Amino acid sequence: MVFTSTTYYMAAKDTLIERAGGSCELCGKIESLDAYTVGPKPGDYIEEQVLICRICQHEIKEAESLDVAHWRCLNDSMWNAEPAIQVLSYRMLKRLNSEAWARDLLDMIYMEEETKTWADSEVFDEVKIVHKDSNGEILSTGDSVVLIKDLNVKGGGFTAKRGTPVRRITLDRENENFIEGKINGQQIVILTEYVKKS
């Protein structure tokens, strides 16, 4: 018997549906299901794919339109025994790390070393974290900013006054709302809404 790529695809999808029990392996929905290859794996094996619904697939590809409430499902899917599901759950939690619940789940998630390497090997191409100051100006590493509000520095024992310059800032690679810089010789984390680019 000769298998065409279409035949293989149908057989693979049937196997995925059987593994998933006929529902999305991330959120549990039962309609509009399709195979999704978890990169950078090529998807040649079932173990490199996840069966997901159209909603999950759309939101994975469209970073601008995340329905945060929908992704509460990751609380369950992150514990799935299938590495591909763990990887996709982890990546979505990283994307949602501005949410306290997502950060909590990231702290709890457990993956074998090989699975963690897979999870960290690719960032969603669509996700580009952009840091903006209080006026909407894009910030870059090395920029100088000025505080627009008095800030009580926790653990520092001082208040950073409005108008204080912060030179050569660094950007939090995972959260668009955080930058770091030195004030009074102390490295602190500052919310971008409290600074303006100078």
PyMOL commands that set and color helices and strands:
alter all, ss='L'
color gray80, all
select helices_A, chain A and resi 5-20+46-48+54-61+63-65+68-77+83-95+100-108+113-120+192-194
alter helices_A, ss='H'
color red, helices_A
select strands_A, chain A and resi 33-37+49-53+145-147+151-153+158-160+165-166+170-171+178-183+186-191+195-197
alter strands_A, ss='S'
color yellow, strands_A
deselect
rebuild
show_as cartoon
